Amino acid sequence: MDRLKILRAKMAEEDVDLITLGPGAHLAWLTDVRPHADERALLFCITAKDAAFLMPSLEVESARRQTDLPFFEWSDADGPDAALETMLESIDMQGARSIVIDETMRADHASLIQDRLMNAKRQFCETTLSALRARKDANEYATLKHNAQIADRAMQSAWDAMRPGMTESDVAAIVRESFKDAGAVPLFTIVGAGGNGALPHHHTGDTILKEGDAVVMDIGAGRDGFSSDITRMAVLGSPPEGYEEVHKIVEAAVQAAMAVARPGVRAHVLDYAARSVITDAGYGEYFMHRLGHGMGVEVHEPPYISASSQVILDENMVFSIEPGIYLPDRFGLRLEDIVILRADGPEILSDLSRELRVIG
């Protein structure tokens, strides 16, 4: 399995003896195994030479269809302890000096390994699995690009249908239907009309769209194991007072971040570039979130593009650039593109313009 081989090379580089994963994005990326996650301990352990699952018996039949890697099975009647001891002996890890624990797994499941390797140095996946996931290969790029095009069409479908008198939920339903028609699973459909747009994570509801509303639309879906994420604006009729100025400022912030995004640059430099544009225009207090986040198997994953991030950006990292200005009780405005970082700068995955979209 190529990714296991790549991971083992990274383990050797980082002097890691054992990596333990639970159900979730790390495991899915590495093995394409997506078991049900519950209170039953399910672990995947990787060493320099071996890999094996601690597997609840209820999961064995379905998981076996996804992998031929070794299973150490346990039942509800027996509990996991004996199977875990047998697995650790089988992969000869009782004396591990350095272990990596999946930061997303349940604490009680992580303790099953940690309690048996009390003297081992412990860390999370940042320098191993997360580092590998952050750099997309050609196949991952192709999937992400395709997902971006599906999101473009979903956004366009909503614009084509939007009219005053519809609710936010009506618009979101159009987006979800477009995603489903393309074989994608809707993950989120934020539609914020008027003052609701000033809430970055507004919960789409029954607010009625009216003439003059600026509407924030932040949408995404999953297909083929990867995600999409895009935010665009629409205005119904004449833009509200001050909107066009704010739109130009946010667009300038996007472009400022794009201009400094290069391999070798620390992530906080991008945040500073965008935030400076907004601050210099007098709206700094109204941009209250980080500039962006990585995207791939998960909608939010490393690298995170924030004012405090010291992450050094590298070629083939995929992340969002999404500055915003949120004016309470008036409107919010966010423009988001997902980019893949190339040697000469960012390549935008979406083909959809960020220009002001006026409907009606």
SERO-4910 file (N, C-alpha, C, O; in steps of 0.05 Angstrom, whole numbers):
BEGIN
 pado doro    nc1    nc2    nc3   cac1   cac2   cac3    cc1    cc2    cc3    oc1    oc2    oc3
  Met    A     17    -24      0      0      0      0     18     25      0     33     29     19
  Asp    A     16     41    -20     35     64    -24     35     83      0     56     92      9
  Arg    A     11     90     10     10    109     32     23     98     58     35    113     73
  Leu    A     20     72     63     34     60     86     64     62     82     78     68    101
  Lys    A     73     57     58    101     59     52    112     88     57    133     92     69
  Ile    A     97    107     47    104    135     51    104    143     80    121    157     90
  Leu    A     83    133     95     82    139    123    105    127    138    116    140    156
  Arg    A    113    103    132    135     90    146    161    106    141    178    108    159
  Ala    A    165    116    117    188    132    112    188    158    129    208    166    139
  Lys    A    164    169    133    161    192    150    166    185    179    178    201    194
  Met    A    157    162    188    162    152    215    192    150    220    202    158    242
  Ala    A    206    139    201    235    136    204    248    164    206    267    168    222
  Glu    A    239    182    190    250    210    190    245    223    216    262    238    226
  Glu    A    221    218    228    214    231    254    221    214    278    214    222    301
  Asp    A    233    191    274    241    173    296    217    164    312    217    166    337
  Val    A    196    155    299    172    146    311    170    116    309    174    105    287
  Asp    A    164    102    331    163     73    331    135     62    325    132     41    313
  Leu    A    115     77    334     87     67    332     68     90    327     70    111    340
  Ile    A     50     86    309     27    105    305      2     90    310     -2     68    300
  Thr    A    -16    101    326    -42     89    332    -64    108    324    -65    131    332
  Leu    A    -82     98    307   -104    113    296   -131    102    305   -133     77    309
  Gly    A   -151    119    307   -178    110    311   -194    115    286   -183    125    266
  Pro    A   -220    107    285   -236    113    262   -237    143    257   -239    159    275
  Gly    A   -235    151    231   -236    179    225   -220    186    200   -214    168    184
  Ala    A   -214    211    196   -202    221    171   -174    210    167   -167    202    144
  His    A   -157    208    188   -130    197    184   -132    168    174   -118    161    155
  Leu    A   -148    152    187   -151    124    179   -162    121    151   -152    105    135
  Ala    A   -182    137    144   -194    136    118   -174    143     96   -172    130     75
  Trp    A   -158    164    101   -138    173     81   -116    151     78   -108    146     55
  Leu    A   -108    139    100    -86    120     99    -94     93     87    -79     82     71
  Thr    A   -117     83     94   -125     56     87   -150     53     71   -156     32     60
  Asp    A   -166     75     69   -192     74     56   -212     57     72   -232     48     61
  Val    A   -206     52     98   -224     38    115   -240     59    131   -228     77    143
  Arg    A   -266     55    131   -284     75    144   -303     61    163   -327     59    157
  Pro    A   -293     50    185   -311     35    203   -329     53    219   -324     77    222
  His    A   -350     41    230   -368     56    248   -353     62    274   -339     45    285
  Ala    A   -355     86    283   -342     94    308   -362     96    331   -382    109    329
  Asp    A   -356     81    353   -373     83    376   -356     78    401   -332     82    400
  Glu    A   -368     69    423   -353     66    448   -335     41    448   -319     38    466
  Arg    A   -338     24    428   -320      0    426   -293      8    415   -292     21    394
  Ala    A   -272     -1    428   -245      7    420   -238     -6    393   -239    -30    390
  Leu    A   -231     11    374   -222      3    347   -197     19    341   -198     43    338
  Leu    A   -174      5    340   -148     17    336   -134      6    312   -137    -18    305
  Phe    A   -119     23    298   -101     14    277    -73     22    285    -68     46    289
  Cys    A    -56      2    287    -28      7    296     -8      1    274    -10    -19    260
  Ile    A     10     20    270     30     18    248     58     20    260     63     38    276
  Thr    A     75      2    252    103      3    260    120      3    234    110      4    212
  Ala    A    146      2    238    164      2    215    160    -22    196    166    -20    172
  Lys    A    150    -44    207    147    -68    191    119    -79    190    112    -93    171
  Asp    A    103    -73    210     77    -86    213     54    -65    215     59    -42    220
  Ala    A     30    -75    211      6    -59    214    -17    -78    221    -19    -99    209
  Ala    A    -34    -71    240    -56    -88    248    -78    -72    261    -73    -50    272
  Phe    A   -102    -83    260   -125    -72    273   -133    -86    298   -132   -111    299
  Leu    A   -139    -71    319   -155    -82    341   -184    -76    333   -193    -53    331
  Met    A   -199    -98    329   -225    -95    315   -248   -107    331   -247   -131    337
  Pro    A   -268    -91    338   -292   -103    351   -305   -123    332   -307   -119    308
  Ser    A   -315   -145    343   -326   -166    327   -350   -156    310   -354   -166    288
  Leu    A   -365   -136    320   -387   -126    305   -379   -112    279   -395   -109    260
  Glu    A   -353   -104    277   -343    -89    254   -329   -107    234   -322    -99    212
  Val    A   -323   -132    243   -305   -149    227   -315   -154    199   -300   -150    179
  Glu    A   -340   -162    196   -350   -169    169   -349   -146    150   -339   -150    127
  Ser    A   -358   -123    158   -358   -100    139   -330    -90    135   -323    -83    112
  Ala    A   -313    -89    155   -286    -79    152   -269    -98    134   -252    -89    120
  Arg    A   -274   -124    136   -259   -143    120   -263   -138     90   -246   -145     74
  Arg    A   -286   -126     83   -291   -120     54   -274    -96     45   -272    -92     21
  Gln    A   -263    -81     64   -247    -58     57   -217    -62     58   -202    -46     47
  Thr    A   -208    -83     72   -179    -87     75   -173   -116     81   -189   -131     91
  Asp    A   -148   -123     74   -139   -150     81   -117   -149    102   -102   -169    107
  Leu    A   -113   -126    115    -94   -123    137   -103   -140    161   -127   -145    164
  Pro    A    -84   -148    178    -91   -166    200   -110   -153    220   -109   -129    226
  Phe    A   -129   -170    230   -147   -162    251   -141   -178    277   -135   -201    276
  Phe    A   -143   -164    299   -143   -177    326   -170   -171    338   -175   -149    348
  Glu    A   -187   -190    336   -216   -187    342   -222   -190    371   -210   -206    385
  Trp    A   -241   -174    380   -251   -177    408   -281   -174    408   -293   -161    392
  Ser    A   -294   -187    428   -323   -187    430   -331   -172    455   -315   -166    473
  Asp    A   -357   -165    456   -368   -151    479   -365   -168    504   -361   -158    526
  Ala    A   -367   -195    500   -366   -213    523   -338   -213    536   -335   -216    560
  Asp    A   -317   -210    519   -290   -213    529   -276   -186    534   -258   -185    551
  Gly    A   -284   -166    521   -270   -140    523   -244   -139    506   -236   -160    496
  Pro    A   -232   -116    503   -210   -113    485   -182   -120    496   -163   -122    480
  Asp    A   -179   -123    522   -152   -123    534   -135   -146    523   -112   -142    515
  Ala    A   -146   -171    523   -130   -194    514   -122   -191    484    -99   -197    477
  Ala    A   -141   -182    468   -135   -179    439   -114   -157    435    -97   -160    417
  Leu    A   -115   -136    451    -96   -115    448    -68   -125    456    -48   -119    442
  Glu    A    -66   -140    477    -40   -151    486    -28   -169    464     -4   -168    458
  Thr    A    -45   -186    452    -36   -204    431    -27   -188    407     -6   -195    395
  Met    A    -41   -167    400    -33   -150    377     -6   -137    382     11   -137    365
  Leu    A     -3   -125    406     23   -112    412     46   -131    412     68   -124    403
  Glu    A     41   -155    421     63   -175    420     68   -183    392     91   -187    384
  Ser    A     48   -185    376     51   -193    348     67   -173    332     84   -181    315
  Ile    A     63   -147    337     78   -127    323    102   -118    339    116    -98    331
  Asp    A    108   -131    361    132   -127    377    136    -98    385    156    -85    379
  Met    A    115    -87    398    116    -59    405    115    -54    435    111    -31    444
  Gln    A    120    -74    451    119    -70    480    141    -50    490    138    -37    511
  Gly    A    163    -47    474    184    -29    483    186     -4    466    208      7    464
  Ala    A    164      5    455    165     29    438    174     53    454    166     58    476
  Arg    A    192     69    441    204     92    454    189    118    446    188    137    462
  Ser    A    177    118    422    164    142    412    138    134    398    139    119    379
  Ile    A    116    145    407     90    138    395     75    163    387     77    184    399
  Val    A     59    159    366     41    180    356     12    170    360      5    148    353
  Ile    A     -4    187    372    -32    181    378    -50    200    361    -45    224    359
  Asp    A    -70    188    348    -89    203    333   -103    223    351   -117    215    371
  Glu    A   -100    249    345   -111    270    363   -142    271    362   -154    284    379
  Thr    A   -154    257    343   -183    258    341   -197    234    354   -221    233    355
  Met    A   -181    215    364   -193    191    375   -203    195    404   -194    214    417
  Arg    A   -220    178    413   -230    179    441   -208    176    460   -189    160    456
  Ala    A   -209    192    482   -187    191    502   -185    164    515   -163    155    521
  Asp    A   -208    151    520   -207    125    533   -195    104    515   -182     85    525
  His    A   -198    106    489   -185     87    471   -156     93    468   -139     74    467
  Ala    A   -148    119    467   -120    125    466   -105    115    491    -82    107    490
  Ser    A   -119    116    514   -106    107    539    -99     77    539    -82     68    553
  Leu    A   -113     62    522   -107     33    521    -78     29    512    -65     10    521
  Ile    A    -69     46    494    -41     44    484    -22     58    504     -1     48    512
  Gln    A    -30     82    512    -13     98    529     -7     85    556     16     86    566
  Asp    A    -27     72    567    -23     59    593     -4     35    591      8     27    611
  Arg    A     -2     23    568     17      1    564     45      9    556     64     -7    557
  Leu    A     47     34    548     73     45    539     79     70    554     83     92    542
  Met    A     79     68    581     81     91    598    106    108    594    105    132    598
  Asn    A    128     95    586    153    110    584    159    121    557    180    133    552
  Ala    A    140    117    538    145    126    511    139    156    508    121    167    521
  Lys    A    155    169    492    150    197    484    124    197    467    121    181    449
  Arg    A    106    216    473     81    217    459     77    243    444     85    264    454
  Gln    A     65    241    421     58    264    405     34    258    388     25    235    386
  Phe    A     23    279    375      0    275    357     11    273    328     35    270    324
  Cys    A     -7    275    309     -1    268    281     11    291    265     15    288    240
  Glu    A     16    313    277     23    338    262     47    334    243     45    342    220
  Thr    A     68    321    252     92    318    236     93    293    219    112    288    204
  Thr    A     72    276    222     72    251    206     48    251    187     50    260    165
  Leu    A     25    240    197      2    237    179     -9    264    170    -15    267    146
  Ser    A    -11    283    188    -22    309    180     -5    322    159    -14    335    140
  Ala    A     22    320    163     40    332    144     37    319    116     39    333     96
  Leu    A     33    293    115     30    279     90      3    286     77      1    291     53
  Arg    A    -18    287     93    -44    294     82    -46    322     71    -61    328     52
  Ala    A    -29    340     82    -31    368     74    -20    372     46    -28    392     33
  Arg    A     -3    355     36      8    357      9     -6    338    -10     -2    314     -8
  Lys    A    -22    349    -27    -39    333    -44    -24    323    -69     -8    337    -81
  Asp    A    -30    298    -76    -18    287   -101    -36    293   -124    -57    306   -121
  Ala    A    -28    284   -148    -43    291   -173    -71    281   -172    -90    294   -181
  Asn    A    -75    256   -162   -102    245   -161   -120    260   -141   -144    265   -147
  Glu    A   -109    268   -119   -124    283    -99   -132    311   -110   -154    320   -107
  Tyr    A   -112    323   -124   -118    349   -137   -141    346   -157   -159    363   -157
  Ala    A   -141    325   -173   -162    321   -193   -189    318   -180   -209    329   -190
  Thr    A   -190    304   -158   -215    300   -144   -225    326   -132   -248    333   -133
  Leu    A   -207    341   -120   -214    367   -108   -223    386   -129   -242    402   -125
  Lys    A   -210    386   -152   -218    404   -174   -246    397   -183   -263    414   -188
  His    A   -251    371   -186   -278    362   -195   -299    370   -175   -321    380   -182
  Asn    A   -293    367   -149   -312    375   -128   -317    405   -129   -340    414   -125
  Ala    A   -296    421   -135   -300    450   -137   -319    457   -160   -335    475   -157
  Gln    A   -316    443   -181   -334    448   -204   -363    441   -198   -382    454   -207
  Ile    A   -367    419   -182   -394    412   -173   -405    434   -156   -429    441   -158
  Ala    A   -389    445   -138   -398    467   -121   -404    492   -137   -423    506   -131
  Asp    A   -388    497   -158   -394    520   -175   -422    517   -187   -437    537   -188
  Arg    A   -428    494   -197   -454    489   -209   -477    492   -189   -498    502   -195
  Ala    A   -472    482   -165   -493    485   -144   -498    514   -137   -521    522   -133
  Met    A   -477    530   -136   -480    558   -130   -495    572   -153   -513    588   -148
  Gln    A   -488    565   -177   -501    577   -200   -531    569   -201   -548    585   -209
  Ser    A   -537    545   -194   -565    536   -193   -581    553   -174   -604    560   -179
  Ala    A   -569    559   -151   -583    575   -131   -587    604   -142   -609    615   -139
  Trp    A   -566    615   -154   -569    642   -165   -591    643   -186   -606    662   -188
  Asp    A   -593    622   -202   -612    622   -224   -641    622   -213   -659    632   -226
  Ala    A   -644    611   -189   -672    608   -178   -679    629   -157   -702    633   -151
  Met    A   -659    643   -145   -664    661   -123   -682    684   -131   -679    697   -152
  Arg    A   -701    689   -114   -720    712   -118   -729    722    -90   -729    707    -71
  Pro    A   -736    748    -88   -748    757    -63   -773    741    -57   -788    733    -75
  Gly    A   -777    736    -32   -800    719    -23   -792    691    -17   -807    677     -2
  Met    A   -770    681    -27   -760    655    -20   -747    657      8   -740    678     17
  Thr    A   -746    634     22   -732    634     48   -703    624     43   -696    613     23
  Glu    A   -687    629     64   -659    619     63   -659    588     59   -643    578     44
  Ser    A   -678    575     72   -680    546     70   -687    537     42   -678    516     32
  Asp    A   -704    553     29   -711    547      1   -686    547    -17   -682    529    -33
  Val    A   -669    567    -13   -644    569    -29   -625    546    -22   -614    534    -40
  Ala    A   -623    540      3   -605    518     12   -615    492      0   -598    475     -7
  Ala    A   -641    488     -3   -652    463    -14   -643    460    -43   -638    438    -53
  Ile    A   -643    482    -58   -634    482    -86   -605    473    -88   -597    457   -105
  Val    A   -588    484    -70   -560    477    -69   -557    447    -64   -542    433    -77
  Arg    A   -571    437    -44   -568    409    -36   -577    391    -59   -565    370    -64
  Glu    A   -598    398    -72   -608    382    -94   -588    381   -117   -584    360   -129
  Ser    A   -575    403   -123   -555    404   -144   -531    386   -136   -521    372   -153
  Phe    A   -523    387   -111   -501    370   -102   -509    340   -106   -494    324   -116
  Lys    A   -533    333    -97   -542    305    -99   -544    296   -128   -536    274   -134
  Asp    A   -553    314   -146   -554    307   -174   -527    301   -186   -524    286   -205
  Ala    A   -506    313   -174   -479    308   -183   -465    285   -169   -441    280   -172
  Gly    A   -480    271   -152   -469    248   -137   -453    256   -113   -437    240   -103
  Ala    A   -456    281   -103   -442    290    -79   -461    291    -55   -485    294    -58
  Val    A   -449    288    -32   -464    289     -7   -462    317      5   -440    325     12
  Pro    A   -485    331      7   -483    358     19   -472    357     48   -481    340     64
  Leu    A   -454    375     54   -442    377     80   -451    401     96   -456    399    120
  Phe    A   -454    423     82   -464    448     95   -474    467     73   -464    468     51
  Thr    A   -495    482     80   -507    502     62   -515    526     79   -537    528     89
  Ile    A   -496    543     83   -501    568     98   -512    589     79   -498    597     60
  Val    A   -536    598     84   -548    620     69   -557    641     89   -575    636    105
  Gly    A   -544    664     88   -549    685    107   -558    710     93   -542    724     80
  Ala    A   -583    718     96   -595    741     83   -594    765    101   -600    763    124
  Gly    A   -587    788     89   -588    813    104   -571    812    129   -547    804    127
  Gly    A   -582    820    151   -567    820    177   -557    793    185   -537    792    200
  Asn    A   -570    772    176   -560    745    183   -532    739    172   -517    723    183
  Gly    A   -526    753    150   -500    749    138   -477    759    155   -454    752    151
  Ala    A   -483    776    175   -463    786    193   -455    765    214   -437    770    230
  Leu    A   -468    742    214   -461    720    232   -446    699    214   -458    685    198
  Pro    A   -419    697    218   -403    680    199   -413    651    197   -412    639    176
  His    A   -423    640    219   -434    613    219   -464    613    224   -474    597    241
  His    A   -478    630    210   -507    632    213   -520    605    207   -511    590    189
  His    A   -541    599    222   -556    574    218   -579    581    198   -597    596    205
  Thr    A   -577    570    174   -597    575    154   -625    569    164   -630    549    177
  Gly    A   -644    588    159   -671    584    170   -693    595    152   -691    594    128
  Asp    A   -714    605    165   -738    613    151   -739    643    145   -760    653    137
  Thr    A   -717    657    148   -716    685    141   -723    688    111   -712    674     94
  Ile    A   -741    707    105   -749    711     78   -731    731     64   -725    753     75
  Leu    A   -721    724     40   -704    742     25   -721    765     14   -744    761      5
  Lys    A   -710    789     15   -725    812      5   -707    829    -12   -683    827    -12
  Glu    A   -720    846    -27   -706    865    -45   -685    881    -29   -691    892     -8
  Gly    A   -661    882    -40   -639    897    -27   -622    881     -8   -603    892      3
  Asp    A   -629    855     -4   -613    838     14   -586    831      1   -585    823    -23
  Ala    A   -565    832     16   -540    819      9   -541    791     22   -546    789     46
  Val    A   -535    771      7   -538    743     16   -511    729     15   -498    726     -6
  Val    A   -501    720     39   -477    703     41   -485    674     35   -504    664     46
  Met    A   -469    662     17   -474    633     11   -448    618     13   -430    621     -3
  Asp    A   -447    601     34   -423    585     40   -432    556     38   -447    546     55
  Ile    A   -422    541     18   -432    515     12   -409    495      8   -387    502      1
  Gly    A   -415    469     13   -396    449      8   -408    421      9   -429    417     21
  Ala    A   -395    402     -5   -405    375     -6   -381    356     -9   -359    364    -14
  Gly    A   -386    330     -5   -366    310     -7   -371    291    -29   -394    282    -33
  Arg    A   -350    284    -44   -352    263    -64   -325    250    -67   -304    264    -67
  Asp    A   -325    224    -71   -300    209    -75   -280    213    -53   -255    214    -58
  Gly    A   -290    217    -28   -272    218     -5   -261    246      1   -245    249     20
  Phe    A   -268    266    -15   -257    293    -11   -280    313    -11   -303    306    -16
  Ser    A   -273    338     -5   -294    358      1   -292    382    -18   -272    385    -33
  Ser    A   -312    398    -17   -312    425    -30   -320    445    -10   -331    439     11
  Asp    A   -313    470    -16   -321    493      2   -317    518    -14   -296    524    -24
  Ile    A   -338    534    -16   -337    559    -30   -357    579    -18   -378    571     -9
  Thr    A   -349    604    -17   -367    625     -8   -369    647    -29   -348    657    -38
  Arg    A   -393    654    -36   -398    676    -55   -421    693    -44   -435    685    -26
  Met    A   -424    716    -56   -444    735    -48   -464    739    -71   -457    738    -94
  Ala    A   -489    744    -64   -509    752    -83   -525    775    -71   -529    776    -46
  Val    A   -533    794    -87   -549    816    -78   -575    816    -94   -575    815   -119
  Leu    A   -598    818    -80   -624    819    -94   -631    848   -100   -638    864    -82
  Gly    A   -628    855   -125   -635    883   -133   -612    902   -126   -589    895   -129
  Ser    A   -619    926   -117   -599    946   -111   -584    939    -85   -596    932    -65
  Pro    A   -557    940    -86   -542    933    -62   -548    952    -39   -554    976    -43
  Pro    A   -546    942    -14   -550    960      9   -528    981     10   -507    978     -2
  Glu    A   -533   1002     25   -514   1024     27   -487   1015     38   -486   1001     58
  Gly    A   -466   1022     24   -439   1015     32   -430    988     23   -406    981     26
  Tyr    A   -448    972     11   -440    944      4   -418    944    -17   -399    929    -14
  Glu    A   -421    959    -38   -402    958    -60   -374    965    -51   -354    953    -60
  Glu    A   -372    985    -33   -345    992    -22   -334    968     -6   -310    962    -10
  Val    A   -350    956     10   -340    933     27   -332    910      9   -313    896     15
  His    A   -348    905    -12   -341    883    -30   -314    887    -42   -298    869    -45
  Lys    A   -308    912    -50   -281    918    -62   -259    914    -42   -237    905    -49
  Ile    A   -264    921    -17   -244    917      4   -238    888      9   -215    880     11
  Val    A   -259    872     11   -255    843     15   -241    830     -9   -224    813     -5
  Glu    A   -249    838    -32   -235    828    -56   -205    835    -56   -188    819    -63
  Ala    A   -199    860    -48   -172    868    -46   -156    852    -26   -133    847    -29
  Ala    A   -170    844     -4   -158    827     17   -152    800      6   -130    788     11
  Val    A   -170    789    -10   -165    763    -23   -140    765    -40   -122    748    -39
  Gln    A   -139    785    -56   -116    788    -75    -90    793    -60    -69    783    -69
  Ala    A    -91    807    -38    -66    811    -22    -55    785    -11    -31    781    -11
  Ala    A    -73    768     -2    -64    742      8    -54    725    -14    -33    711    -11
  Met    A    -67    725    -37    -58    709    -60    -30    718    -68    -13    702    -76
  Ala    A    -25    744    -67      0    755    -77     24    746    -60     46    744    -71
  Val    A     20    740    -34     43    732    -18     44    702    -13     62    692     -1
  Ala    A     24    687    -23     23    658    -19     43    644    -38     40    643    -62
  Arg    A     65    635    -26     86    621    -40     97    599    -22     96    601      2
  Pro    A    108    577    -34    122    558    -18    144    571     -2    159    588    -12
  Gly    A    147    563     23    167    574     41    158    597     58    172    605     77
  Val    A    134    608     52    123    630     68    107    618     91     93    598     88
  Arg    A    109    631    115     94    622    138     65    630    135     59    652    124
  Ala    A     47    614    145     18    618    141      9    645    152     -9    657    140
  His    A     21    655    174     11    680    185     16    704    167      3    724    170
  Val    A     35    701    148     40    723    130     16    728    112     10    751    105
  Leu    A      2    707    104    -22    710     87    -44    723    103    -57    741     93
  Asp    A    -47    715    128    -68    727    145    -63    756    149    -81    773    147
  Tyr    A    -37    763    154    -30    791    158    -35    808    133    -45    830    135
  Ala    A    -29    797    110    -32    812     85    -62    819     80    -68    841     74
  Ala    A    -79    799     84   -108    804     80   -119    822    102   -134    841     96
  Arg    A   -111    817    127   -122    832    150   -113    861    148   -128    879    156
  Ser    A    -89    866    138    -80    894    137    -97    910    118   -102    934    123
  Val    A   -105    898     95   -123    912     77   -149    921     90   -158    943     87
  Ile    A   -160    902    105   -186    908    118   -182    927    141   -199    945    145
  Thr    A   -161    924    156   -156    943    178   -150    971    168   -160    991    179
  Asp    A   -134    973    147   -128    999    136   -152   1014    125   -153   1038    124
  Ala    A   -172    998    117   -197   1010    107   -216   1017    130   -238   1028    125
  Gly    A   -209   1011    155   -225   1019    177   -245    997    187   -262   1003    203
  Tyr    A   -242    973    177   -261    951    184   -247    928    199   -258    906    201
  Gly    A   -224    933    211   -209    912    224   -225    897    245   -222    872    247
  Glu    A   -240    911    261   -255    898    283   -278    880    272   -289    863    287
  Tyr    A   -284    883    247   -306    867    235   -297    843    219   -313    829    206
  Phe    A   -271    837    221   -259    813    209   -249    796    233   -227    800    242
  Met    A   -266    778    243   -261    766    269   -253    737    268   -252    723    289
  His    A   -246    726    245   -238    698    243   -212    696    228   -203    716    215
  Arg    A   -199    673    228   -175    668    214   -180    671    183   -203    671    174
  Leu    A   -158    673    169   -161    676    140   -169    650    126   -183    651    106
  Gly    A   -160    627    136   -167    603    121   -160    577    136   -150    577    159
  His    A   -165    555    123   -161    528    133   -154    509    111   -161    514     88
  Gly    A   -139    488    117   -134    468     98   -160    452     91   -179    453    106
  Met    A   -159    438     68   -182    422     60   -173    398     45   -153    399     30
  Gly    A   -188    376     48   -182    351     34   -202    330     41   -225    332     34
  Val    A   -194    310     57   -212    290     67   -233    303     85   -256    296     85
  Glu    A   -223    323    100   -241    339    117   -244    367    106   -226    377     92
  Val    A   -266    380    112   -270    407    103   -250    426    118   -240    444    105
  His    A   -245    421    143   -226    436    159   -204    417    168   -209    398    183
  Glu    A   -180    421    158   -157    405    166   -132    423    162   -133    444    150
  Pro    A   -108    414    173    -84    430    169    -78    434    139    -84    416    123
  Pro    A    -65    456    132    -55    477    149    -76    498    155    -94    503    138
  Tyr    A    -75    510    179    -93    532    186    -79    559    181    -56    563    190
  Ile    A    -93    577    167    -81    602    159    -90    624    179   -111    636    174
  Ser    A    -75    627    200    -84    646    221    -61    665    228    -38    661    220
  Ala    A    -68    685    245    -48    705    252    -26    693    269     -4    704    271
  Ser    A    -31    671    282    -11    659    300      4    635    288     22    624    300
  Ser    A     -4    626    264      7    601    252     35    605    242     41    624    227
  Gln    A     53    588    251     81    588    242     86    566    221    109    561    214
  Val    A     65    553    212     67    532    191     80    544    166     72    565    156
  Ile    A    100    530    156    113    538    131     98    525    108     97    501    106
  Leu    A     86    541     90     71    531     68     89    517     48    112    525     43
  Asp    A     78    497     35     94    481     16     77    476     -9     53    479     -9
  Glu    A     91    469    -30     77    462    -55     57    440    -51     61    421    -35
  Asn    A     34    442    -64     13    423    -64     -4    423    -39    -21    405    -35
  Met    A      1    442    -21    -18    445      1    -43    458    -10    -42    476    -27
  Val    A    -66    450      1    -92    460     -7   -105    474     17   -107    462     38
  Phe    A   -114    499     13   -126    513     35   -144    535     25   -143    542      1
  Ser    A   -160    546     43   -179    567     35   -166    595     41   -149    598     58
  Ile    A   -174    614     25   -169    642     30   -197    655     31   -210    657     11
  Glu    A   -205    665     55   -233    673     58   -236    697     78   -247    693    100
  Pro    A   -226    720     71   -230    743     88   -259    752     88   -274    745     69
  Gly    A   -267    766    108   -295    775    110   -298    800    127   -280    806    143
  Ile    A   -319    814    122   -327    838    138   -356    834    146   -373    829    129
  Tyr    A   -362    836    172   -388    829    183   -399    854    199   -389    859    220
  Leu    A   -418    867    187   -429    892    199   -455    885    213   -475    880    199
  Pro    A   -456    885    239   -480    877    254   -505    891    245   -506    916    241
  Asp    A   -526    875    241   -553    885    234   -554    897    206   -575    908    198
  Arg    A   -532    896    191   -532    907    164   -528    884    143   -547    876    130
  Phe    A   -504    875    142   -498    853    123   -470    842    130   -454    855    144
  Gly    A   -465    818    120   -438    806    121   -428    801     93   -444    798     75
  Leu    A   -402    800     90   -391    796     63   -366    779     66   -346    788     78
  Arg    A   -366    755     55   -343    738     55   -339    727     26   -358    719     13
  Leu    A   -314    726     18   -307    715     -8   -286    693     -3   -265    698      8
  Glu    A   -293    668    -11   -276    646     -4   -269    630    -29   -287    622    -45
  Asp    A   -243    625    -33   -234    606    -53   -216    586    -41   -200    592    -23
  Ile    A   -217    562    -51   -198    541    -44   -175    541    -65   -181    542    -89
  Val    A   -151    541    -55   -128    542    -74   -109    518    -68   -109    507    -46
  Ile    A    -94    511    -89    -72    492    -85    -47    508    -91    -45    522   -111
  Leu    A    -27    506    -74     -3    522    -76     16    509    -95     25    487    -91
  Arg    A     23    524   -116     42    516   -136     68    531   -131     70    548   -114
  Ala    A     89    523   -146    115    536   -142    114    566   -147    129    581   -134
  Asp    A     97    575   -165     95    603   -171     71    617   -158     65    640   -165
  Gly    A     57    604   -140     35    616   -126     10    599   -126     11    575   -134
  Pro    A    -12    610   -117    -37    594   -114    -52    590   -140    -55    609   -156
  Glu    A    -63    566   -143    -81    560   -165   -109    557   -152   -113    540   -135
  Ile    A   -128    573   -162   -156    572   -151   -170    548   -163   -170    544   -187
  Leu    A   -183    532   -146   -198    508   -156   -224    516   -169   -232    503   -189
  Ser    A   -238    536   -159   -263    544   -170   -259    560   -196   -239    573   -200
  Asp    A   -279    558   -214   -280    574   -238   -300    597   -236   -305    611   -256
  Leu    A   -311    601   -213   -333    620   -209   -322    647   -200   -308    649   -180
  Ser    A   -329    668   -215   -319    694   -209   -328    703   -181   -349    696   -171
  Arg    A   -311    720   -169   -317    732   -143   -331    760   -147   -336    774   -127
  Glu    A   -336    767   -171   -349    794   -176   -377    796   -164   -390    776   -159
  Leu    A   -385    820   -159   -411    826   -148   -432    814   -165   -434    819   -189
  Arg    A   -449    796   -154   -471    783   -168   -497    796   -160   -507    794   -138
  Val    A   -510    810   -179   -535    823   -174   -557    807   -187   -555    801   -211
  Ile    A   -578    800   -172   -600    784   -182   -625    801   -183   -632    814   -164
  Gly    A   -638    800   -207   -663    815   -210   -658    843   -221   -677    858   -225
***
